[in-house]
């Protein structure tokens, strides 16, 4: 039973509570940096690192931070971890840092991180908070990687920089532009929601972790 609970905490963020495709959080980076699969993976992993660190710290200090200043405290912790991520990427992958641009610092304002800290890590012990962060981080990374892969393949005829369809069909450049990003995003939401509906699973408002939010329309009130 305990092992099943741990497995559920990790896997819930992949499909059932995917932060991008089900909860509709973190949409800005999901659309802005996913012109290629590698950029999507890079942004996803950077965000996952900050999410994991913030969940751990907020869980450790959940009984220490006064409730009246919890949000400023949370943002300070998240901003500090974001700075660490930016410095690491600048040191080891300057090209990725240049490609992601302003969206790296904006990880500090990503509502996924603040929502999981407020709704989960601040109310749970360290191990469940780690599992929650891993699940949500993996789900976020997978969503961005898929969006980036589809846009790159259809818009440039490549995948991870390897030419696949350029010499077969003419790439649709619109897929690398904002309309293409919204189109792929919408189609993936349709696919995931149809799958979840067939499984008989609907989101509860408590699972969304951000009330009110854009995902509230997908929720069912208890």
Secondary structure in CASP SS format (residue, H / E / C, confidence):
PFRMAT SS
TARGET T0000
AUTHOR 0000-0000-0000
METHOD secondary structure of the structure
MODEL  1
X C 1.00
X H 1.00
X H 1.00
X H 1.00
X H 1.00
X H 1.00
X H 1.00
X H 1.00
X H 1.00
X H 1.00
X H 1.00
X C 1.00
X C 1.00
X C 1.00
X C 1.00
X C 1.00
X C 1.00
X C 1.00
X C 1.00
X C 1.00
X C 1.00
X C 1.00
X C 1.00
X C 1.00
X C 1.00
X C 1.00
X H 1.00
X H 1.00
X H 1.00
X H 1.00
X H 1.00
X H 1.00
X C 1.00
X C 1.00
X C 1.00
X C 1.00
X H 1.00
X H 1.00
X H 1.00
X H 1.00
X H 1.00
X H 1.00
X H 1.00
X H 1.00
X H 1.00
X H 1.00
X H 1.00
X H 1.00
X H 1.00
X H 1.00
X H 1.00
X H 1.00
X H 1.00
X H 1.00
X H 1.00
X H 1.00
X H 1.00
X H 1.00
X H 1.00
X H 1.00
X C 1.00
X C 1.00
X C 1.00
X C 1.00
X C 1.00
X C 1.00
X H 1.00
X H 1.00
X H 1.00
X H 1.00
X H 1.00
X H 1.00
X H 1.00
X H 1.00
X H 1.00
X H 1.00
X H 1.00
X H 1.00
X H 1.00
X H 1.00
X H 1.00
X H 1.00
X H 1.00
X H 1.00
X H 1.00
X H 1.00
X H 1.00
X H 1.00
X H 1.00
X H 1.00
X H 1.00
X H 1.00
X C 1.00
X H 1.00
X H 1.00
X H 1.00
X H 1.00
X H 1.00
X H 1.00
X H 1.00
X C 1.00
X H 1.00
X H 1.00
X H 1.00
X H 1.00
X H 1.00
X H 1.00
X H 1.00
X H 1.00
X C 1.00
X H 1.00
X H 1.00
X H 1.00
X H 1.00
X H 1.00
X H 1.00
X H 1.00
X H 1.00
X H 1.00
X C 1.00
X H 1.00
X H 1.00
X H 1.00
X C 1.00
X C 1.00
X H 1.00
X H 1.00
X H 1.00
X H 1.00
X H 1.00
X H 1.00
X H 1.00
X H 1.00
X H 1.00
X H 1.00
X H 1.00
X H 1.00
X H 1.00
X H 1.00
X H 1.00
X H 1.00
X H 1.00
X H 1.00
X H 1.00
X H 1.00
X H 1.00
X H 1.00
X H 1.00
X H 1.00
X H 1.00
X H 1.00
X H 1.00
X H 1.00
X H 1.00
X H 1.00
X H 1.00
X C 1.00
X E 1.00
X E 1.00
X C 1.00
X C 1.00
X E 1.00
X E 1.00
X C 1.00
X C 1.00
X C 1.00
X C 1.00
X C 1.00
X C 1.00
X C 1.00
X C 1.00
X C 1.00
X H 1.00
X H 1.00
X H 1.00
X H 1.00
X C 1.00
X H 1.00
X H 1.00
X H 1.00
X H 1.00
X H 1.00
X H 1.00
X H 1.00
X H 1.00
X H 1.00
X H 1.00
X H 1.00
X H 1.00
X H 1.00
X H 1.00
X H 1.00
X H 1.00
X H 1.00
X H 1.00
X H 1.00
X H 1.00
X H 1.00
X C 1.00
X C 1.00
X C 1.00
X C 1.00
X E 1.00
X E 1.00
X H 1.00
X H 1.00
X H 1.00
X H 1.00
X C 1.00
X C 1.00
X C 1.00
X C 1.00
X C 1.00
X H 1.00
X H 1.00
X H 1.00
X H 1.00
X H 1.00
X E 1.00
X E 1.00
X C 1.00
X C 1.00
END
